Amino acid sequence: MKQRVLALSLLASLTSLATGVAHADKLDDIQKAGVVRIAVFDSNPPFGYVDPQSKKLVGYDVDVAEAIGKALGVKVELRATNPANRIPLLVSKKG
């Protein structure tokens, strides 16, 4: 029983290490490109919405996106999305 638990723990640890490497590759790709594209709902205040005066996306999600860009040292490109177009946007890889 102890050997089985040890084996499962080892497998879980190795799996998490492999996942970390995959994420590191993506982060390297983002930093090399100099830009991260982040989708934000455009009609979900206070999380994400279009400011009626400036016509820009604003909200908590925008603030988090900008913090991510700053932490990575890259430009942030926001993509306005909604429940109807978020999946097609992801599938098209235009997002």
Secondary structure in CASP SS format (residue, H / E / C, confidence):
PFRMAT SS
TARGET T0000
AUTHOR 0000-0000-0000
METHOD secondary structure of the structure
MODEL  1
M C 1.00
K H 1.00
Q H 1.00
R H 1.00
V H 1.00
L H 1.00
A H 1.00
L H 1.00
S H 1.00
L H 1.00
L H 1.00
A H 1.00
S H 1.00
L H 1.00
T H 1.00
S H 1.00
L H 1.00
A H 1.00
T H 1.00
G H 1.00
V H 1.00
A H 1.00
H H 1.00
A H 1.00
D H 1.00
K H 1.00
L H 1.00
D H 1.00
D H 1.00
I H 1.00
Q H 1.00
K H 1.00
A H 1.00
G C 1.00
V E 1.00
V E 1.00
R E 1.00
I E 1.00
A E 1.00
V E 1.00
F E 1.00
D C 1.00
S E 1.00
N E 1.00
P C 1.00
P C 1.00
F C 1.00
G E 1.00
Y E 1.00
V E 1.00
D C 1.00
P C 1.00
Q C 1.00
S C 1.00
K C 1.00
K C 1.00
L E 1.00
V E 1.00
G C 1.00
Y H 1.00
D H 1.00
V H 1.00
D H 1.00
V H 1.00
A H 1.00
E H 1.00
A H 1.00
I H 1.00
G H 1.00
K H 1.00
A H 1.00
L H 1.00
G C 1.00
V C 1.00
K E 1.00
V E 1.00
E E 1.00
L E 1.00
R E 1.00
A E 1.00
T E 1.00
N C 1.00
P C 1.00
A C 1.00
N C 1.00
R H 1.00
I H 1.00
P H 1.00
L H 1.00
L H 1.00
V H 1.00
S H 1.00
K C 1.00
K C 1.00
G C 1.00
END
